[in-house]
Amino acid sequence: MSEANNHDVAQEEPKVKKKLNLNRVDMPRQDPEIRRANFEEVALGYTYEMAMEETSRCIQCKKRNCQKGCPVNIDIPDFIAALAKGDVAAASRVLKDKTSLPGICGRVCPQEVQCEGVCTLNKKGAPIAIGRLERYIADWERAEGISSIPDIAASSGKRVAVVGTGPSGLTVASDLAILGHAVTMFEALHVAGGVLVYGIPEFRLPKEIVQREVDYVASLGVEIKLNTVVGINFSLDELLNTRYDGVYLATGAGLPMFLKVPGENLNMVYSANEFLTRTNLMKAYLYPRYATPIKMGKKVAVIGGGNVAMDAARCAMRLGAQDVYVIYRRSREEMPARHEEVENAEEEGIHFHFLCAPTAFLSDGRNNVSAMELIRMHLGEPDASGRRRPVPQPGSEFVMDVDTVVVSLGTSPNPLIASTTPDLETTRWGTVVIDTSGKTSKARVWAGGDIVSGGATVISAMGEGRIAATAMHEFLSNGAKKINPPSPGSE
């Protein structure tokens, strides 16, 4: 047989399929007995060797389901392939092409229902740990003291105001800055980051990580004005009629919801928003080093079943509570919190009471909460959320002794901007109405994130920001009329 024929035979030999490795690399974590008494990050991150082992599991499938499952369309197979070669800098460049917040997303995004949820290996029960690899890359950059910055387009001469510096606002700001537009962000608080700094505890998302990624957005040329409340310092119309060609609203949803039951105004009944803001943003967990105390008893009840409820419960444990109870009106299966967060809470000694809900809070006679009355539930037919509706069981009431309550039922947008902008259409829940591109009813104004959804995830807010930024860029490139008077507050 000739050499050529031998070559033909070799070509006809079937390719050996890569064997599926279903041994997902676990993330090291602090021991529960140690971490329940500190606010240091629970998840410790991959080592280089762990990251390399996990990347080796990726089969680089052609369908790229993981990328399709990502709300900001990160080129996931590409960054994993670069990382697998040991080129972390190249992997970072791939990430930064689609996201300005990899260190944040790698920690708090629900990958299990997004990119990892549609990973081909998930059919076998062991998806690639995409979020952990994303975090590894971001942490490597931080440790090396470097930051990959994409090429920035030439100036368009157009200016955009972004109201709010949470994940949606930061995404729009970075996208538009890279595309050559001048961006100014307005933040009501004294620090940028929105819910990332006031809502998520240090042990889940260190504020150093948030600040680094805010600094990255600023390094793209974005101006950030703190302590500025749009709706008070300037109206939306003032922004539009002075310097800015377009505005993006990303003020989040910071108005807490309550149960509306007797005794809810007693002392020591907090909204989760207040409890977490005092703990995280105002650093009550470091009192007296920081002058923000938080008054709390020994028996704490947290009402709700989402990630915010888990955060509040785990903070209460770390702040010195002897017993922390999570009260949820549905079953464990219906809980909206990430499984990982529920598991962490259980390991730290949090008690869960399912299928019950408060009907009243009882006073100690001095206007402090001393107990709560609850009623047991059973699950009926599914409601609008797709989950089975909790139905009260008459005669099943019981009383639980508590001395602190944290109500975590969700939030709605602050009505300040809507109340000062009559031509901005909102729903009866106070959320801003948008079309599929993020455009509001008001000319030259887009919106996204929790001000539209009423409360969702970091990555979904970023996804809405990415869509709006694309539409805004098209408008600024083709239809915006140049406006150049002085900016509000620039005098």
N, C-alpha and C positions, 0 to 999 in steps of 0.2 A: 504494500500500500504506500502511495506517495505521501510526501510530507504535507502536501495540500489536502489530500484526502483525510489524513490524520487530523488536520486543523478543522475540517468540516465535521468530523465525528465529535471532536471536543466541543464544537459550537452547539451540537445537537443534544449534548448531555443536559439533563434538567438541572435548573438552579436549585441549590439546597435552601430550603426555607429557613428563615431565622426562627429558632425555637423561642416560644414565648416565655419570658421570665416573669412569673407572677409574684415574685418576692419583693414587694415594694419596700423601699428603705424607710424605716421609721425615723421620725424626727425626735431627737433627744429633747427631754423636757426636765424642768426642775421637779424634784420629788414633791408630792402633794403636801406632806407634813411641813416641808420647809417653805414652799411658795405661798401657802395660805396665810403666812405671817409677813410677807413682803410684797412690794409692788414692782419687783423686777420682772423682766419679760419671762413668761412661762416657757414658751418654745425657744430652744437654744440655737436652732438653725443647723444646716448641714455643714460638715467639714468638706474639704475639697474631695477627699476620697469617697465620701457618701454621695456627693453630687455626681462624680464620675460614674459611680455604680448605678445611680438612678438614671442618668442619661443613656447608659448602655441598654436599658430596657426598651427604649423607644424604637419602634419598628419603622418609623418614617413612612407611614402609609400615604398613598397618593391622594386619598379623599380629603385629608386635612380637616377631619371633623372637629378637632380641637380648636382650630382657628375659626371655624364657622360658629362654634359655640361661645366664642369670646365676644362680649359686647363692643370691644374696641378693635377687634379683628387683628390681634397681635399675631405675627408670623411665628407661631409656636414651634413647628418642626424646625424652622431655620435657626432659632436661637438655641434650641436643644442640640442641633447638629454642630453648631459652632462651639458650644460648651463641651460637647463630647470630645472635640479635638483639643480641648484644653485652652481654647482661645476665649477667655472670659470677656476680654475687651470687645471682641467682635460680637459675642452674644449680647452684650450690653447695647451695642449700636443697633442691633436688630430690635431689641425691646424699645429703645428710646425713639425708634421710628414711629411707633404707634402709641406709646404711653409715656407720660411724664412722671408717673407715680409707681414705679415698679416695687419699691420697698414697702409701700403701703398695700398695694394690691396683693403682693405675695403673702401678706400677713392676714388681711381681713376679708378678702373676697371669697364668696362661696363657690370655690372652684368645683366642688363636688356636684353642683347642679348646672355648671356651665362648661368650661373647657374639659375638665376631667370627667364630667358626667357623660360626655359624648365621645370620649377617648375610645378607640377600638378595643384596647385592653380592658375597658370597663365591662365588656360583655363577659369577661372571665372573673370580674370582681376585683381587679387590681390595676386601676388606671395609673398612668405616669403621674408622679407628684409634681405637676406643672407649677403650682403656686410655690412650693418649696424651692424649686429650681429658680424661679423668678426672684424670690427673696434672696437666694444665695448670690445671684449676680449683683443685685443692688447692694447687698452687704459687702461684697468684695470691692466694689467701687468705693464705698465709704471707707473701708479699711485701708485701701490704697491711696485715698485722698485724691482721687481723680473723678472726672465726670465727663462722659462723652456727650458732646453737644452737636446736634445735626446742623447741616448747612441752612443758613437763614436767607430767605429771598430778599431781593432789593426792596427798599421802602416803597410802599404803595401810595404813601401820602394820606392814607385814611386812618382814622382813629376810632377805637372801640372802647367802651366802658363795660367792665364786667363787675356786676354787683354781687358780692359774696365770694369768699376765697376757699370754699369747700372743694370736694373732688370734681364736681361738674364745672365750676368756675375756673379752677386751675387747668382743666383739660382744654376748655375753650381758649383761655389766655395763651397757653403754650402753643396750641395749634395755629392760632391766628398770628402770633408773633413770628413763628417759623415761616409763615406765608408772607411776611413782610409788612404786616399792619402794626401800628402803634397801639399798645394795649395798656389801659390803666385799670387796676382792680381796686374796688372800694370795700373795706371790711369794717363792720360796726364795732368789733372787739379790738382789744389792744394787741392781739396776736393773730396772724393769719393761719388758716387751716380749717375753719368752720367746725363741723361736727367731728372732724378728725382730732381736734385738740380738746373740745369741751365734752365730747360724748364717749370717746373710746378710752378705756383706762390704760395707764402706762404699762401694765403687765401684758396687755394684748398688742398695743401699738405705742412703742416709746416715742415721746414727743421729739426727741432728737432726730428720729427718722422723718417725721412730718416736716420739721424745720428744714432739714436737708433738701427735701423735695420741693418745698416752697422756694428755697434759695435757688434751686435749679431753674424753676420757672422764671424767677427774677433775673437769672443770668442770661435768659433769652432776650432781655431788654424790656420785660414787663415791669411797669411801675406799680407799686402796692401802697395804697393810702389807708392807714389804720385809723381807728377811732372816728370813722365817718359813716353816718347813718343816712342812707338814701331814703327819702321820705321825711327827713327832719333837716339835716344839713343842706341837702339839695333834693329837689323833686326830680322825678324821672324826666319831666318835660324840660327842666333846666339843663340836664345832661344832654338831651337831644337837641335843644335849641342853642347850645353854645358850641362846644368843641367836638362833640362826638357824632360820628356818622352812623353808628349803631350801638345798641345796648344788649347785653345778655344778662338776664336775671337768674341768679343762682343763690338766693338767700336761704334756701333750705326750708325746714319745717320745725321751728323751735317752740311752737305753742303747744303745751301738753294737754292731753285729754284726761278727763277724770271719770270716775264711776257714777257720780251724781247719786250717792246714797247718803243716808244720815250719818253725821259725825265726820265727814270727809274734811271739814275745816278745823278739826282738832289739832293741837300742837303735836309735832312728831309724825305728822302725815305729810310726806314729801311727794312731789312729782319726781319721776326718774330724771327728768331734765335738770331740775334744781340739784338733786342729790349728786348726779354725775358731774355737773358743771362745777359745783363747789369742790368736789373731790379731785377732778382732773385739771380743769383750767386754772382754778384758784388754789390748787395744791393743798387742800385740807389734809391730805394724807401725810403731808410733811409738817403739820402743825406741831410745835409753835415756831418752827423755822420760817414758815409762811403764816401770816396773820389771818388765816381763814379757818376758824374752828367749824366742825360739823357736829351738832348735837345728836347723839344716837344712843339707844338703849342696848340691852343685852339680847332681847328677843325680837328679831327683825323679820317682817313679812314683806315679800316682794310680789306684787300682783301683776301677772303677765307671763308670757311664754316665749318672747322673742330674744334676740341677741342683747338688746338693751336691758331686759330683765336679768339675763345671766350676768351682764357686766355689773349691774347694781348689786345683785346678790353676792357676787365674788368680792366686790369692793367692801360691802358691809362686813363680810367675814374678816377681811384684812384690817378693817378699822377697829376691830375688837369685839364684834358681836359674839356671844356664846352660841346662839342658835340662829340660823337663817333658814327661812321657809320660802319656797317658791310656790305660789298659789296659782293654779292654771285651770280654767274652766273646761278645757277639753282633755283628751288623753295624751300620753307621751307621743304617740304616733302623729298627732296633729300639731305638735309644737313647731313654730316657725324658726326657732333658734337652730343654728348649725349643730349637728350631732357632736362635733368636736368640743363645742362650748358647753353643751349639756354634760358631756362626759367629764370635762375638766371640773365643772361645778360639783358633780357628784363625788369625784375623787377628793375634792377639798372639803367635803363634809356638809354640803348644802342639802337640805331636806326638800323633797318634792311632794306636793299634795295635788293630785290631779282630780278632775271632775268635781270641782267645787268653786264657788265664787262668793265674795263678800256681799252681804246685804246691808250691813251697818257697821260703823266703828263706835266703840263704847268708851266713855270718858271715865277717868279716875276721880272725878269730882273737882279737879283743878284744871280742867280744859286740856288735859293731856290724854292721848290715846292709851288705853290699858288692855283692850281686848277687841276682837272683831267677831261679828256673827257671820257665819257662812251657811250656804245651802248646797247640798249635793246635787250633782247634775247627772243626766244620762245623755247619750248622743242620739239625736234624731236624724232626719234626712239632711243631705248636704245643703248648705246655703250658697250665697253668691260666690264665696271664696273657693267653693269646691270641697270644703271640709264639712264634716257632719256637724249640724247645729247643736249646741249644748241646750238641753231642756231642763229646767229646775224640777226637782222631785219634792212635791209638797210634803211637809212634815219631817223633812230630813235636816232641819236647821241644827247647827251646833256652834259652840263658842270656843275660840282659841285665844289664849292669853298672848298678847304681844305688847311691846312698848314703843315700837317704831314701825312705820309702814311706808313703803315706796311703791307708788302707783306707776306702772309701766304699760300703758295701754296704747301707745302710739302718740303721734303729734300731728299738728296741722300748721300750715304757713302762718307767720305773723301777718296780720291784715294791714300793716302800716303802708306798704307801697300801693296795694290795691285801693286803700281808702283815700290816697292822695292822687290817684290816677283813674279818674272815672271812666275813661275809654279803654281800660284794660279789662278784658272779660275774664271772670273767674267762675268757678262752680259754687254750689251751695256749701261745699266743704272748705272753700277759701283757696283751693288750688287754681293755678293759672291755666287757662285753656290754650292749647297749642295745636298746630297742625303736624303732619308727619315730618316736617323739616325743623320743628321747634319754634316756628313763627307764631307770635301771639296776635291778638286782634289789633294791637297798636302798631302803627307803622314804625319800621326800623328797630323793633324790639323782639328778641327771641328769649326763650326761657327753657330751663331743664333742671333735672335733679328733683329734690324733695319738694320744691315749690310747685312742681307739676304733679308728682306722684303722691305726695303726702307722706312719704317715708319709704325708702327702698334700700338698695345696697350701694356701696361705694362704686362698684364697677358698672352698675346700671346707670347711675348718675353720670359717670364718665362716658358711657355709650351715648346717652342723650346729648351730652356736650359735644361729642365728636360729630354727630349728625348736624347739630345746630351750627357748629363751626364751619362745616362744609357749605351749608346754605348761606351763612353770613359772608364767607369768602366769595362766593359766586355773586352775591349782591354787591359787595364792596368793589369787586372787580368790574362789574358790568353796569350796576344801576345806581350806585351811591353818588350823591352830589357832594362835592368837597365843601367842608365847613371848617373855618379856621379861627373863629373868635377865641378869646382866652378861655381856658378851662376853669370850671368852678373850683375855688380853693387854690388857684395857682397864683393869685395876687400876693 
